[in-house]
């Protein structure tokens, strides 16, 4: 696999400006509260953060997957911010308002910029929530010894199995379906198993992001020993129909090698789990690492020994 030798970036100034115009428009339409935006400098570039909630207590930090940014979490801000500070991040290397200034070639470098964000925002015991590639970013921050994290919630995360060909097909099918008229695109969401296609604002950003050249390392699969080394409480939420992971196999593996982790398979959801089951994911974030459970969706595999 080729190592990135340049930062991710838009193809030019006009492409960047068009994307930012779409970003601001979608932000204005979807965001549930006035925006408190901040930029922080990290070792690999400037990172945009959208804040909500109280200014005290430990924050929830939200990391989207490949191709996504803070706006992907718009449904999460209001319910989480009722009781916790929330920081939704535009990840470096992805289309958004962050600006990557140096290549990111390893997991340690990817996790390093997140450590810088936590330090700059004063987080000491953050609950980091990462979806897909964002889950791998969160894991790499922990594995790099960055500290400042009290718990991880990994939502259908990367790094727990080799990247399968079916995931590439799934992503390509979603990209093609995103070009269809709205009504047909909504219908195709079920056909290609991608709930993001029903999110008109996020699809607008997806289309605008075609002018972005993403240059990021591909997550290798973690070894059993690497998983055991993580020292903070972890919960993993897996889509039963995930195109990225074999949910049953990953759940069985984690239950065996990391019995302190809480692992749940969410019925009826695919890799777009954060979009397809936001209420469930919010509830799991708010009650972890406590013992509360949503009785309407009992996990197939779970451990709860925190």
N, C-alpha and C positions, 0 to 999 in steps of 0.2 A: 504494500500500500504506500502510495507516495506521501512523503512528509510535506506539510504546507511550508512554502518558502516565502510567502507574502501574507500580509493581513487580509482578512475578509474585507470587502469594500463594494460600494456601488460602482457601476461601470463609468460613471461620470457625474459631474455636478448637477446636470439636469435630471438624471435618473434619481439622484439623492433627493433633490428638491421635490420631485413628483411623489416620491415615497413619503417624505415628511409631511406633505400636504394631505395625503391619504391618512397617515398616522394621526395627525391633528384632527381631521374630520371624524375618524372613527372614535378617537378619544372623547371628543365632544358629544358624540351620539350615545356611546355605551357607558362611559364612566359614571358611577352612581353618586359621586360627590365631587366637590371642587378639588382640582388637582394641586397637590403640593409636590412639585418636581424638583429634583436636585441632581447635580452632576458631581461625581467623585472621581478623582484621579487614582489610577491603579498602575501597576508595573507594565501593563500591556495596553493601556488606553483609558479613555474617559468613559465612565459608565453612568447611564441615566437611570434614576430610581424614582418611582412614584410612591408617595407615602400616604398613609391614611391611619386613622385611629389615634389613641392616646399617645402621649409623648414619653410616658414612663412604662416600665415593665419590659420583658423580653420580647423582641419582635418575631413575627413570622416572616420569613423571607421566601419569596416565590420565584422560581426559576422555570421558564418555559423550555420546550424542546427545540430541536433544530428548526430553523425557519420562523420561530416564534419570538415574542417579546412580552413585555409587561401587560399589554392589552389583552393577551390571551386569558388573563385571570380576572377579567372585569366582573364576572359573576361572584367572585370570591371576596372582593374588597369590603363590601358592606357587612356581610355576616361575620367576617373575621375581625373587622375593625371595631365592632361593638365592644370588644373586651381586650383586644391586643393591638399593639402597633403592628402595622403591615408595611412591608417594603416589597413592591413588585419591581423586578429588575429587567432592564433590557440587556440580555447577556452579550458579552463581547463575542464577536464572530458571527452574530445573527443580525438580520435587518431590523433596524430600529433607530433610536437616537443615541446609542452608544457609538463610540468611535475607536476602533482597534488600531493601534499604532505599531505593533510588532507582531510577528508570526507567533502562533500558539502551536507547538509541535508535540507536546507531551501532556499527559494527564496532570502532572505536577504543575505545569504552567497554566493549564485551564483552572485547576483548583486554586492556584495562587492569586489570580485576579479576584476570586470570590473572597479569599481571606482579606485582601486589601479593602474590599467593599465593607466587610463586617467591621474591620478596624476603623475605617473612616466614619462609619455611622454610629460608632460606640457600642455596637452589639457585643455582649459578653456571653450570653447564653441563648442564642437564637434557635428557633425551630425552623430548619431549612426544609422547604418543600420543593422537590425537583421532579419534573415530568420528562420522561424520555431522556434526551441528551442532558437536560437539566438535572436529572437524577444522577447521571454519571458525574457531572460537574460537582454536585454536592458530595458524592462519595470521594472524589479525588481531593476535595478540600480537606476532608477528614483524614484521608490516608496521608496527606502531606503534612499533618501535624499542625494545621493552622489554628486549632482551638476555636474558641468563641461560639461553639455550637453545643446545644444541650440535647437536641433530638433531630432525627431525620425522618421525613416522610417521602418515600420514593414511589412515584406513580408510573407504573409500567416503564421502569427505568432501563436505560442502556447499560451495557457492561456486564450483564448477567448471563449472556450466551453469545456465541458468534452471530454476527449480523446475517440473517437468512435472506435468501433471494426473494422469498415471498414478501418481505418488507419493502424491498425495492419496487416490486410490482404494485404493492398497495399504495406506496407514495406516488408512483407514476399515474396510477388510476385516479387518485385524488386530484392530481394536478390537471389531468385531462378533463375530469368532471367539473372542475372549478370554472371552466370556460363556458359552460352551458348556461342557457337562460335560467333565471331563478327557480321557476316552478319545476323544471326538469332536473335541475341540480339538486333540489331538495329531495326529489324522488330517488335520484341516484345515490344519495347518502346511504340508504339501506342496502343498495346493490353492491357498492364497493366497501361497505362497512366503515364509513368515516363520517362521524357526526359533525365534524367541522364544516362540512358542505352545507349544513343548515344554518350556519352562522354567517349572515351576509356581510357584516363588518369585517370579520376575520378573513373571509374569502377575498374581500376587496384588498386587504393588506397582502394576502398571498399573491394576488395578481400583480400588485405593485412591486412586490419583492422579487419578481423574475429578473429585475435589473441588478440584483445583488449577487456578487460572486462569493460564495461561502467556501472558505478554506480552513477547515478544522480537522483535527485528527479523529480517526475512527476508533471508538472505544474497543479495546480488546476485552475478552471475557475474563472475569476475575477468577482466580484460583480459590480453592476452599480456604487456604491459609490467609489470603488477602481479605476475604470476607470475615473471617474470625478476628482479624486484627482491629476491626472497627469497634471503638470502645464506648460509643454513645448509644442510647436507645434508638432502635430503627423499626419503622413499620413499612411494609411493602404492599402496595395495592396493585393488583394485576387484573387486566381485562381478560375475561374468560375467552374472548375471541381475538386476543391480541395478534396482530400480524408480526410483531417484533419478537415475542417470547412464547414458548410453550408454557402456558400458565401453570398447568398441573405439574410439569417436570420441575420448573423453577421453585414452586411452592414446596414440593417434596424435598428438593435439595436443600433449601434454606431451613426448613424445619429440622433437617437432620444435622446440618453443620453449624447453625446459628440458632439454637433453641430459644434464646432470649429475644429474638426478633419476632415482631408480630407480622404475620403474613396472611393476606386475604385475597381470595379470588372473587371478583365482582361479576356476578352473572349478567349476561346480556350486554356487556360492554366490550369494546375493542381497545385498540391502542389509543384512541381518542378519548380515553376514560375521563380526563378532567372536564371535557365538554359534555360528555354523554351522561355523567352522573355527578354533577357539581355538588348537589346537596349532601350526598353520601361522603364525598371527599372532604367537604368542609367539616362535617360532623367528626370524621376520623381525625382531622387535624386538631380540632378543638379538644378532643377527649384523649389524645395521646400525649404522654405515656401513661395516662390514667386507665382505669379499668372499665369505663362506660362502653356500652355496645349499642348499636342500633338494632333493635329486635327484628326490624323488617327485612334485614339482609344479613343473616348470620354467615360468617366466613366458613369456607370449606376447609381451609388450613389456617390455623392461627396459633400463636403462642402468646402468652401474656404473663410473663414472669418478671416484670420490671420491679 
